[in-house]
Amino acid sequence: MLPRMEKEFKEINANCPEFITVEKSQNDALIWYLNITGPKDSCYEGQKYRVEAKFLPNYPFKMPEFRFLTEIFHPDVEEGTGMIC
């Protein structure tokens, strides 16, 4: 699983739009952080969001769990936990 994740990490970083960066957790190889800056000329311009992607042991057969670490109001984001519904 980890060699596959390393390959995907490199591909994602090479192909991400400039307003998204991805970094690995220093403590856990199964956690990545996505840093999102609101795109220019959008209603999110200037906003910064941090999202945690937690890969499960059965990845890639089960997608990662995502949660906002930055407080955000959205009907699909659980208040308090940041979990995406």
Order of alpha helices (4+ residues) and beta strands (2+ residues): alpha-beta-beta-beta-beta
